[in-house]
């Protein structure tokens, strides 16, 4: 296997975090899913290689202890040979002190800063993303926002252009693209011709075959045996402000019927999590791959009227929701929760959030 240039770069870049000026801080979204973290790492490496400058750093926007919750990322990072000791996590620095030494922010896999980072909007210099463009930060010098299946596709495209691909980077990016597009299955509605093109260039460098690699990543993602409801909600979570409504959306790799077997008090746990996050609305978009790729939806609202009007709206938006009855659940103390099978698997969090934004802001 060739010399691991990525680990060398990460180790050197980490030495700058506490005491030296940082040209660019590369930041994935607050959910810190595989696409967000892998894209941030590789894009930071790409920028550093282009500029011959190690003062470009990728930040993992979660505490180090939470990384284990991203089981698919743990697996893919391991396959790519990334030394986790070389990564920088949010709880390992004073973000306010660091930001004083950062010249520019690079946003990958999102184009709006989280509320905790919003004060640094004037530092946003580059955006690389595949979500709906919210047309923020017009001063950014570079904006690559395309509706592809994975931000890793956009990173891979630039990596190939600059002839910087090696086996470690290929494993990291290709694993991410395969997971995000569900092995490039057109029936799921995520894959684009560009995803296919970039993955097909990277895949020959990966030692497992495409199907085997996807299967093992998928298996790792759906391994939730040791996670309780609190962990399941926070492992892949994003918070949104939709007009006056504060909403959290979790992506959970577990069928709702199996979740009920793990926890007979889902509404109380949702209620507690919503209260902790000061939410009006908490959604869980559940995915599972047996027998095929499927989606389900749990909707918790603190207000009963909000819940019922929202469900009425969602039923009109092509999610193809069918009520799912979980009979053994403890009742809510406040608010209301309901559960659904989602007949249209193409509506992901990335596609649902702009629908909710349009609904609540109008």
N, C-alpha and C positions, 0 to 999 in steps of 0.2 A: 504494500500500500504506500502511496507517495507521502512525502513529508507533510505533516499536518500544519499547513500554513495558517489555517483559521485559528487553531488553538494558540499559536505563537502570537498572532495579532491580538486575540482577546486578552491574553496574559499581559502583554505590553500595555494595551489600552487601559486596563484596570489600574495600573500604577498611577494614572493621571487623575483619578476620580477625586482624591482628597486634597490635592495641593496645587495642581497646575491648571492653566487655562485650557478650556475644551472648545475646539472649533465648532463641533456639532454633537448634539446629544440626539441619538436616534431612538424614538419612542413608539412602541406599539400601543394598541388600545388597552383600556383598563381591564378588559376581560382576560387578557394575556393568554389567549388560546394559542394553539400550535402555529397557525398562520401568522399571528401578530408577533410572536417571539422569534420564530425562525426568520421571518422577513426582516425584522429589525436587525438581527445579528448579521445576516448576509449582506444587507444593504450597507450597514456600517462598515463591514469588511471591504465591500466594493468601493465605497467612497474613499476609505483609507488607502487602498491600493492605487486608486486613480491619482490621488493627491500625494502619495508617498508620505502620509501623515497619520500617526497613531493617536493624535488628539481628537479622534472621532470615536464616540463610545455609544454602545447600545445599552439601554436600561430596561431590565425586566420589571414592569410596573406592579409587582406583587411582592409580598414578603417571601424570603427564600423558603420558609417552611411550607408555603402554599404550593410550591412547584410540584410537589408529589401528587397534588390533586389533579394535575394535568397528565394523566397516565399515558395518553398518546404522545405527549411531548417528551415525557421521560423515556419512552421507548425509542422514538425517532432520534432524539439527541444522542442516545446511547449508540444507535446504529451509525450515526454520523461521527462518532468518536469525540464528541464535545466534552471537555473537562468542565464540569459544573462549577468547580472552584474558580474558573476564569470569568464567570458571569457576574454581573453586578445587579443585585436585587434592591427593591425600593427601600427596604428596612435597613440597608447597609450604608446609608448615606443620609446627610441632612440636605433635603432637596432644595431648601431655600438658600443655603450656603453654596451648594453646587451651581444653582442657576445663576448666581452672580458671576460665575466664571465661564458660563456657556454663552458663546456668541450666537449660535443658531440652533433651532429645534427642527428635527426632521420627523414628520408624522408618517408612520406606515400603518396600513390597515385601519385607518380612520382619518377623517378630515375635519373633525371638531375636537378640540381638547376637552378632557373630562373637567368637571366642575372644580376639582382640586388643583388643576393645572391651568385653569382658564386665565389666570392673571399673567401668564407668560405668552399670551397670544402675539404680542409684538415681536417675539423672537422666532416665530414660525418662518422658516426659510424654504423648506422643501416638503411636498406632500406626495405620497405614493399610496394609492388606495383603490379599492374596487367597490366602495359603497356609493350611495347617491351623493353627489356633490352639493354641499350646503353653502357653497360660494362664500366661504369665510377666508380671512387672511389674504386679501388681494395683493399685499406686498410680497408674498412668497415668490421667490425667483424661479421656482420650478414646481409645476403641478402636473402629475400624471395620475389621472383619475379615470379609470376605465371599468366598465361593468363585466369584468371577467370573473371566473369562478373563485380565484384565489389571488391574494396580493403576491404570493410567492411566484405566480406566473409573471408578473410585471418585474419582479426582482430578477428572476431567471432570464428574462429577455435581455436585460441590461448586462447581466453576468456573461451571457453568451456573446453579446455584441463586443464586449471588452476582452474576450478570450481568457476568462479567469476561472472557468469551470474546472473542478477536480472532483474526485469520487466522494469526498466528504460533503461538499456543497451540493452535489447532485442528490445524494441520499437525503439530505435535509430538505431541499426544495421539492424534490419529486414526491417524497412521502407526504409533504404538506398539500401539494396539488391533488394527489390521489385521494386524500382524506376529504378535502374540501369539495371535490366534485363527485364524491362517492364512486371512485374508480372510473371517472369520466363517463358515467352512465347518463345518456341523453334523457332517459325517462324521468330523472330527478330534476332536470331543468337548470342545472348549475353550470355545466361545462360549456365552454365556447371554443371556437376553432383555435384561438390563441392558446388556451390551456392545453389542448391536444398537441399543438405544435411544440410548445416548450417542453412538455412532459416527455414527448417522444424523442426529443434531442437529449434530454437528461437521463432517461431511463436506461439506455445501454451501459452507462457507467455504474449502475446500481447492481450489486451482486445478487440480490434476490430478483426473481422475475416480478413483473408488474402485479400479477394476481396474488402471488404469495406475499409480496411486500404489503399490498393493501390489506389483505386478510389479517396479517399479524398486527398492523397498526389499528385496524378496526377492532380486533379482539382486545388490544390494550386499552382502547378508548372506552369500551363498554365494560371494563372490569371495575365495578363499583362496590364490590363485596364489603370493603372495609369503611365505606363512607356513610355517615348518617345524613339526615335531611339537611341540616345546616351546611355540611360540607358539599352536598350535591347542589344546593342553591348557589353557593359562592364560588364553586370551582370554575364556572364559565358564565360570568354575570356581567351585565352592563346596566348602567343607570341612565335614564333619559328624562329630559324636561320637555313635556308636550303641552305647550300653553301653560295653564295653571296646574297641570297634573304631573306629579313626580312618579315615574314608572320604572320598575326594575324588570329586566327580562333575563331569566336564567336558561341556559341550554343544558339539558340533563339527559345523559345517555342511558335511560332506563325506562322500560314500559311502566305506565302508571299502575297496572295491576301488580307488578312486582314491587313497586314503591309502596303500595298499600300494605303488602306483606311485611315490609321492613318497618313501616311506621303507620300505626292506626290513628295518629293525631296530626295528619298533614295540614289541616286547616289551622290548627293551633301553632304549628311550626311556621307556616306561611305568615300568619298573623304576627308572630314574634319577629320574624325576619323583616317584614314590612315596617313594623314599628321601629326596629333598630336602624333601618335605612331611611326612615321618615317618608315612606312611600304611600301614595294613594292607591297604587295598582301594582300587583306583582304577578307576572306571568312566568310559567315554566313551559318551555318548548321541549318536549321529550322526543328523543329519537331512539330507534332500535332497529336492528338489522336482521331480525328473525321473524318470518322466513325471508322477507325482503326488506328494503329500506322503508320505514314507516315513521310517521310523525303523530304526536299527540299533544294536547294543550291543556294546561291547568290555568285557570283564571281566578285570582283572588283580588277583591276590591274591599276597601274599608267601608264603602258606602253601597248599599243595596241598589239604589237607583242607578248609580254609575255602573255597577256590574251588569244590570239587565240591559241598559241602553248600549253598553259596549258589546255585549254578546249579539244583540240585534244588528249592530253595525258589522261585526265580523262575519255574521252569516251571509251578508250581502257582498262580501269581498273575496269570494271564490276560494275560501279555505276548505269548504266542504266539511263542515263540522258536524259530527254525530255525537250526541250526548253519551257519556260513559259513566255508568253508575258504580261507584265504589261504596258498597253497602256497609262496611264495618268501620266507617270513619267517625271520629268524635266531632261533634258540632262546633262551629265557630263561636267564640265569645263575642266577637265584633266583626261585622262585615259578612261577606259571602264568598264561597269558593265553588267552582264547577269544573268538570273534567270532560274532555272531548277527544274523539279520534279525529284526525285531520286527514280528509280524503285527498287533498292536494299536497303532496310532499314537496312541491316546488316553492311553497311559501316558507322561507326560513326567517330567522330573526332579522337578517339584513333586508329582507323584503317587507317584513311586517312593520318594522319601526317607522319607515316613512309613511305607511298607511295610517298608523296611529297618530303620527305628527300632524298629518293633514286633517284628520278627524277632530282632534282636540284643539288645534289652533284655529280651526274654522268655526 
